[in-house]
Amino acid sequence: MTISVPTTQALPELIRKIGYFLNDNNSGQLNCVKRLRAGQPWPRYHLYIKEEGGLYQLSLLVDQKAETRHYNPTSAHNGEYDGPLVEQEISRIKSIL
């Protein structure tokens, strides 16, 4: 699910304000994560952010478990792009911003 927010805040401030942390990724995209349960790496929210036309485009999904590349070395995504968890988190982010 994607939402747009004005670029009135510096990006690092926005990320901290909504409770996310930068995630190290070699894809060239800015992405952040937030765990659903303290002390457990999965499931987690995964937020991709890009700046476009004076807005930040925030794309959210839920990673249910770690990637597995056992059978197909090119792709093995376990993400949910919609549903109750995503909708609740988008509502939470909107209420903060």
C-alpha positions as CSV (number, residue, x, y, z in Angstrom):
1,M,0.0,0.0,0.0
2,T,1.4,3.4,-0.9
3,I,0.7,6.9,0.6
4,S,2.1,10.3,-0.2
5,V,3.2,12.8,2.4
6,P,4.6,16.4,1.9
7,T,8.3,16.8,2.1
8,T,8.0,19.4,4.9
9,Q,10.2,17.3,7.3
10,A,13.7,16.1,6.7
11,L,13.6,12.4,5.8
12,P,15.7,11.1,8.8
13,E,13.3,13.0,11.2
14,L,10.3,11.6,9.5
15,I,11.6,8.0,9.7
16,R,12.4,8.4,13.4
17,K,9.1,10.0,14.1
18,I,7.1,7.1,12.8
19,G,9.3,4.6,14.6
20,Y,11.2,3.0,11.7
21,F,14.9,2.3,11.3
22,L,17.0,2.4,8.1
23,N,17.6,-1.1,6.6
24,D,20.8,-1.9,4.9
25,N,20.0,-2.9,1.3
26,N,21.9,-3.1,-1.9
27,S,18.9,-2.4,-4.1
28,G,19.6,1.3,-4.3
29,Q,16.3,2.2,-2.7
30,L,15.8,3.8,0.7
31,N,14.0,1.3,2.8
32,C,13.2,1.1,6.5
33,V,11.9,-1.6,8.9
34,K,9.9,-1.8,12.1
35,R,9.4,-5.0,14.0
36,L,5.9,-6.1,15.0
37,R,7.2,-7.9,18.1
38,A,10.2,-6.7,20.2
39,G,13.1,-9.1,20.1
40,Q,11.8,-11.0,17.1
41,P,13.0,-10.2,13.5
42,W,9.9,-11.5,11.8
43,P,7.2,-10.5,11.0
44,R,8.2,-6.8,10.3
45,Y,6.9,-3.8,8.5
46,H,9.0,-2.9,5.5
47,L,8.7,0.7,4.2
48,Y,10.2,1.9,0.9
49,I,10.5,5.7,0.5
50,K,11.2,7.8,-2.6
51,E,11.0,11.5,-3.1
52,E,8.9,12.6,-6.1
53,G,7.4,16.0,-7.0
54,G,7.7,17.5,-3.5
55,L,6.2,14.4,-1.9
56,Y,7.6,11.4,-0.2
57,Q,6.0,8.2,-1.6
58,L,5.8,5.6,1.2
59,S,5.2,2.0,0.1
60,L,4.4,-0.3,3.0
61,L,4.3,-4.1,3.2
62,V,4.6,-6.8,5.9
63,D,7.4,-9.3,5.6
64,Q,6.1,-12.4,7.3
65,K,9.4,-14.3,7.3
66,A,12.9,-14.0,6.0
67,E,13.5,-14.4,2.3
68,T,14.3,-17.9,1.2
69,R,16.3,-18.5,-2.0
70,H,16.5,-22.3,-1.7
71,Y,14.5,-23.1,-4.8
72,N,14.7,-20.0,-6.9
73,P,17.9,-17.9,-6.5
74,T,16.3,-14.8,-8.1
75,S,13.2,-14.2,-6.0
76,A,11.5,-15.5,-2.9
77,H,9.4,-12.8,-1.4
78,N,7.1,-13.4,1.7
79,G,5.5,-9.9,1.7
80,E,1.9,-8.8,2.1
81,Y,1.0,-5.6,0.4
82,D,-2.5,-5.2,1.8
83,G,-4.7,-6.5,4.6
84,P,-5.5,-5.6,8.2
85,L,-1.9,-5.2,9.4
86,V,-0.9,-2.9,6.5
87,E,-4.1,-0.9,6.8
88,Q,-3.6,-0.4,10.6
89,E,0.0,0.7,10.2
90,I,-0.9,3.1,7.4
91,S,-3.6,4.6,9.7
92,R,-1.0,4.9,12.5
93,I,1.5,6.6,10.2
94,K,-1.1,9.0,8.9
95,S,-2.1,10.0,12.4
96,I,1.5,10.8,13.3
97,L,2.2,12.8,10.2
